Amino acid sequence: SFGNKWGIYQEYQGDPNYFAGSLLIGTGSATTNDQVEIKGNLSLVSAGNKIKIATGSNASVGTATLSGGSATVITNAVTANSIIFLTHQNTTANMGVLSVGTVGAGIKFEISSSNTSDSSKVGWWIVN
């Protein structure tokens, strides 16, 4: 604690702010080693605002195309306790009900469809 009411000021709206180390928003002490920790809710109050998450190698969000009703997603972002959201990204004649199959923590997870002919594109999002 600094014992004062300092804030961050920048002269122009478009100027960036740079922080070294971690940033805690809220009161109390940081409880994780994450770069940004928010104690409270994060509100996106304007229509069209969104959370941007990078995709690619070892991502926590992406797409996979089913073949024979299943797909394997390789990512080290998955843990044994991950919650994985799945949703169809397109409509095909053989769409089935999606589920998460085997999870190899830190390696991969399986996506399965109730229809073995399902070849749809599936969006996935891992939350830890």
SVG drawing of the C-alpha trace seen along z (x, -y; Angstrom):
<svg xmlns="http://www.w3.org/2000/svg" viewBox="-30 -15 38 59">
<polyline fill="none" stroke="black" stroke-width="0.4" points="0.0,0.0 1.3,-3.4 -0.6,-5.4 -1.9,-7.8 -4.6,-8.1 -2.4,-7.9 -3.9,-7.0 -2.8,-6.5 -2.9,-9.5 -2.2,-9.8 -2.3,-13.0 -4.1,-11.6 -6.8,-9.0 -4.9,-7.0 -1.7,-6.8 -0.9,-3.3 -0.3,-2.5 2.4,0.0 2.6,2.2 5.6,4.3 4.6,7.5 1.0,8.3 -2.0,6.0 -4.7,6.4 -8.0,4.6 -10.0,4.4 -9.1,4.5 -7.0,6.9 -4.0,9.0 -3.4,11.0 -4.3,14.6 -2.8,16.0 0.3,15.6 -1.7,14.4 -0.8,11.2 -4.2,9.7 -6.4,10.5 -9.9,8.9 -11.7,9.1 -15.3,8.5 -17.1,8.6 -15.9,7.7 -18.6,5.7 -18.7,5.2 -21.4,2.5 -21.6,1.5 -23.2,3.6 -20.6,5.1 -17.8,5.3 -16.2,8.7 -13.5,10.7 -10.7,11.4 -8.8,14.7 -6.0,15.7 -6.3,18.9 -3.6,21.1 -1.2,23.6 -2.0,24.5 -5.0,22.2 -7.9,22.2 -10.4,21.5 -10.8,22.7 -12.6,24.9 -12.2,28.6 -13.9,30.5 -15.4,33.9 -14.5,36.9 -16.5,40.1 -18.2,38.2 -15.1,37.3 -12.1,35.0 -8.9,34.7 -7.9,31.2 -4.2,30.9 -3.6,28.1 -1.7,27.8 -4.4,25.4 -6.6,28.3 -6.5,29.6 -8.2,32.4 -10.6,29.8 -11.3,27.8 -14.8,27.0 -15.0,27.3 -17.9,25.7 -18.8,27.1 -21.1,25.7 -21.8,26.6 -20.4,23.9 -22.4,25.1 -25.4,27.2 -24.9,30.6 -27.4,33.4 -25.8,35.7 -25.4,33.4 -25.4,35.2 -25.3,34.2 -21.7,33.1 -19.8,34.2 -16.3,34.1 -14.6,37.5 -11.2,38.4 -9.1,35.5 -5.3,35.8 -4.4,33.0 -1.8,30.7 -2.0,32.6 -5.4,33.0 -9.1,33.6 -11.6,35.6 -14.8,34.3 -17.5,36.8 -20.9,36.7 -23.8,39.0 -23.8,39.5 -20.8,41.3 -21.5,39.7 -21.3,36.1 -18.7,34.1 -19.6,30.7 -17.3,27.9 -17.3,27.5 -16.3,24.5 -14.7,25.2 -13.7,23.0 -11.7,24.2 -12.3,22.5 -10.0,23.3"/>
</svg>
